[in-house]
Amino acid sequence: MSQYQIRSSVTTDVTVDEVEAKYHPAYEFRGGDFSASVRIRFGILGSSSVTLSIADARTLAEQLPAILAEHDTLTVSVPVSLVKAA
């Protein structure tokens, strides 16, 4: 029986309107074992997604709080306008 390790991958082809994350448990298919993963889908009608190994998903989960805190700090202290002045 073969064993397959899910590796992180990225595909894109839509503008992001929505984000959804879903856990996919390990499974066996046609004699091969596939490791668990987390799939993050973007958009409503498109097929953009990121599939992360569990190790990479954990790394991302550990880093996100600090990234979001940095954003929150910058947003409060330095408001940025994306509207071009006339």
C-alpha positions as CSV (number, residue, x, y, z in Angstrom):
1,M,0.0,0.0,0.0
2,S,1.4,3.4,-0.9
3,Q,1.3,6.4,1.4
4,Y,0.8,9.9,0.1
5,Q,1.6,13.1,2.1
6,I,-0.6,16.0,1.3
7,R,1.6,19.0,0.5
8,S,0.6,22.6,0.6
9,S,-0.5,24.0,-2.8
10,V,-2.1,27.1,-4.1
11,T,-4.4,27.7,-7.1
12,T,-6.1,31.0,-8.0
13,D,-8.5,32.2,-10.7
14,V,-11.2,34.4,-9.0
15,T,-11.7,37.6,-7.1
16,V,-12.2,36.8,-3.4
17,D,-15.8,37.4,-2.3
18,E,-15.9,34.8,0.5
19,V,-13.4,32.6,2.5
20,E,-14.2,29.1,3.8
21,A,-11.9,26.7,5.6
22,K,-12.6,23.0,5.9
23,Y,-10.8,20.1,7.6
24,H,-10.2,17.0,5.5
25,P,-9.3,13.9,7.6
26,A,-6.8,11.3,6.4
27,Y,-8.2,8.8,4.0
28,E,-7.3,5.8,1.9
29,F,-8.0,5.7,-1.9
30,R,-7.1,3.1,-4.4
31,G,-4.5,1.5,-2.2
32,G,-2.9,4.8,-1.1
33,D,-3.0,6.6,2.2
34,F,-3.6,10.4,2.1
35,S,-2.7,12.5,5.1
36,A,-5.2,15.0,6.7
37,S,-5.3,18.5,5.4
38,V,-7.1,21.9,5.6
39,R,-8.6,23.4,2.4
40,I,-9.2,27.1,2.3
41,R,-11.6,28.1,-0.6
42,F,-11.9,31.6,-1.9
43,G,-14.8,33.1,-3.9
44,I,-18.3,32.1,-4.5
45,L,-18.3,30.8,-8.1
46,G,-14.6,30.2,-8.6
47,S,-12.3,27.4,-7.8
48,S,-9.5,29.2,-6.0
49,S,-8.2,27.3,-3.0
50,V,-5.2,26.6,-0.8
51,T,-4.7,23.2,0.6
52,L,-2.4,23.1,3.6
53,S,-0.8,20.1,5.4
54,I,-1.8,19.9,9.0
55,A,1.8,21.1,9.9
56,D,1.4,24.2,7.7
57,A,-2.1,24.9,8.9
58,R,-0.7,24.9,12.5
59,T,2.1,27.2,11.5
60,L,-0.4,29.6,9.9
61,A,-2.7,29.4,12.9
62,E,0.3,30.3,15.2
63,Q,1.3,33.3,13.0
64,L,-2.2,34.8,12.3
65,P,-2.8,36.3,15.8
66,A,0.4,38.3,15.6
67,I,-0.3,39.4,12.0
68,L,-3.9,40.5,12.9
69,A,-2.6,42.3,16.0
70,E,-0.1,44.1,13.9
71,H,-2.9,45.1,11.5
72,D,-5.1,46.3,14.3
73,T,-2.2,48.4,15.8
74,L,-1.5,50.0,12.5
75,T,-5.1,50.7,11.7
76,V,-5.6,52.5,15.0
77,S,-2.4,54.5,15.0
78,V,-2.0,55.2,11.3
79,P,-5.3,55.5,9.4
80,V,-4.8,54.9,5.7
81,S,-7.1,56.2,3.0
82,L,-7.4,54.2,-0.2
83,V,-9.4,57.0,-1.8
84,K,-7.3,59.2,-4.1
85,A,-7.5,62.9,-3.3
86,A,-9.2,65.0,-5.9
